[in-house]
């Protein structure tokens, strides 16, 4: 087999545009759970790194906006902080998104992957900000448009990275393709959201009982599964809808430009 031969795993862009792909809710979640049970640690560490970075940015930005207490009361300050966090952290979160994609095609990952796409940071940040803004506008208009955009824009960042697309093109492709299976995708994300809600019940039930720490510990433990499960699920959906290009002999290789070649 030639050294630079490429293979495609899963779907492809042209088929996705026509809605020529299928999503089996049960199969996707079962596979995601199987992957998660074997590959939680890199995503967990990646999320911790992103959390620390986010908290640092929130603290620094709050100091310039009159302090944390003032920022919590000022809607304009909160908006500015949210935008700053989105722009600064999205390139790191992109690494977590790609962990899910890599896991979906059978590749192992390491926590340092969160730093692998900083060279595409500006494009990723613009994509994340545009997606977030569009979803927010949808929710401000009516609930359903917001939910629709939240679901159909959920795979834009991997398109920017793995398919080397510009933000607008990735956003258009994602909406155009995911609309065909919107209700199945909504069901998948809805199941994951319900699992998150259920994991908060012990904390709510034990609140002010003196045993809150037990509920908090349960929630944290649940998150060590649910967070990786979420990103692995997205990775599987991306594979099935858009496909992943692999190096036939080595798997995805990140070149100097940040593109993936085979």
N, C-alpha and C positions, 0 to 999 in steps of 0.2 A: 504494500500500500504506500502510495506516494506520501512524502513527509508533509506536504502542504495541502493534502486533499481535505475538503470540508464535507461534513455530513450534517444533515438537518434532523433534529429530534423533535417530534411532535407536529404541530400545525405549520402554517406558513402565512405570510402577510396577505398574499393574493386570495387565498381561500378564506381568511378571516374577513376580508372586505366584503365577501359575498355571503358571509354567514355559514360557510361550509365547514362547520366544526360542531362537535357535540360535547355536552357537559353532563356527566352523570354525578349528581350530588353525592350519593353514597360512596361511589368509588373515589371521588376527589378527596373527601374527608377521611376515608379509611387510609388512603395512601399518605395523606398529609400527617395523620396520626402515627403511622408506621415510621415515616421519615423523622418526625419529631422525637419519637422515643429513642432514636439513635443519634440525633444531631442537635440537641438543645443548646449545648454549651456555647458554641461560637455566637449564636444569635443573642443569647442572654448577656454575654460579655459585651457584645456590640451595643445592645440597648443600654446597658449601664454606662458605657462610654458616652453615648448620645445624651443620656440623662444628665450626666455631669457637665457636659458642654452646654446644654440648655440652661441648667441652673446657673452656671457661671455668667452666661449672656444675660439672663434675666436680672441677676444681681447687679451687674455692671450697668446695664441700661436703666435700671430702676434708680440708681444713684444719680444719673444724669437727668432723670425726670422727677426729681424731688423726693426720692426715697421710696422704699417698698410700700409703705402705708399709703402714700399719695398715689402711687401707680395703681394700687388695688381699687382706689376710689375713682380714678380718672379713666373714662372710657377711651379717650384719645391716646393716653399713655399705654393702655393695655393693647390697643391696636398696633401702635408702633412697636411694642415689645414682641407681639405675635409675628409681625412681619420680619423683624430682625432675627428671631429664633428660626423662622421658616427658611430664610435665606442662608443663615449660617449653618444650620444643622442638617438641612436636606442632603448635602453631598455625603454626609456621614451615614444618614439613614439609607441612602441609595446603596451603600455597601451591604446593609442588612437585607434590603430588597433582593440584591443579587445573590446573597447567601441562599435565599429561598429558591431562586432560579437554578443555581448550581446544584442544590440538594435534589431538585426535581429531576435532574438528568444524571444523578448518581455520583456527583463529585463531592469530595470533602472540602470543607472550608475552615478558615482560621479567623479569629477575632480581628486580626490586622486588616481584613478585607474592608473594614469601615473606612480605612484611610486610602483605599486603592483608586478612588474616583475623584480625588480633589482636583486633578488636572482638567476635569470636565465640570468643576464645581459651579461655574457661572451659568452654564446651560442647564444643569440639573436644578439649580436654585430658581431660575426663571420658570422652568417647567413646573416645579412644585408650587411656586407662588401663583402662577396662572391657574393651575388646577384648584388650588385652595380658594382663590378669589371667585372662580366660576361656581364652585360648589356653594360658597357662602351667598352669592347672588341668587342662586337657585333657591336656597332656603329662605332668603328674605322675600322672594316673590311668592312662592308657595312651597309646601313641604315636599310634594312629589318631585318637582323639578330638581330640588336639592338632593334628594335621595337618588334620583336618576343619574345626575352628574357625579355624585360621590361614587357610585358603583361603576359607571362607564369610564371614569377617569382614573380608576384604581391601578391601571397597568401602564401609565404613561412613562414613569421614570425608567423601568426596564427597557422600554422602547428607545428612549434617548440613549441609554448606555449600550445595550446589546445590539440594537439595530442602527445605532449612530444617527438617530433622527434629531432634527431640530424640534424645539418644544411645540410649536404650533402644529407641525405635521404629526407629531406623536399624539397630541390631544385630539386632533381630527380623526386620526386612524383608530384610536382607542374608543372614542364615542361611536364611530361608524361601525366598528366590529362588535363591540360588546353589547350593543343594543339588541342584537338578534337573540341573545340568551339572557336578557336582563333579569327576568324573573327567577331563573335558576341561579344566577350569580347573586341576586338579592337574597335568595333562600340560604345560600352558603354563608354569606356574610352575616345574615340574620341569626343563623344557628350559632356562629362564633360569638356574636354579640350577646345572645341569650346565655351562653356558657359563662361569659364574663359577668353578666348580671347575677347569675346564680351563685357565682363564687364570692359575691359580696354579701350574700345573705347572712352567713355566720357573724360577720362583723356588725351588720345592722341589728341582728337579734341580740348580740351580746353588748351592744353599745350602752355605756353607763351602768353596766352590771358588775364591773370590776374584772371582767374576763375579756375585755376588748382585745388584749394582746393575742389571745387565742384566735379570734376572728381575723385579726390583721395578719397573723402568721399563716393562716389558711389561705387568705387572699394572695399573699406573696408567693406561697408555694404553687397555687393555681396559676399565677401569672408566669411562672417559670415553664409552664407547659403551653398556656394559651397564647402567649406572645410569639414563641417559635412556631406554634401551630398556624397562627395567622399568616406569618410570612412564608412558611412552607406551602400553605394553601395557595397563596398568590403566585408562588413560583410554579406550582403545578398548572394553575389556570393559564399562566403566561405560556408555558410549554405547549399546552393543548391548543391554545388559540393562535399564537403567533410563531411557535417553534423556536428552537435554540440552535444556533450554529456552533458546531464543535470541531475542534481539530481531531481528525480521525485517529491520530496516534496519541495525542497528549491531552485532549480536552481544550476548553477555552484558554486562549493565551492572550494576555493583555500586552499590547505593543506599546511603543513609546508615545503614540498618539492617544492611547486610552481606548482604542478600538479593539474588537475581538477578531482575531484571525485564526486560520486553521493551518 
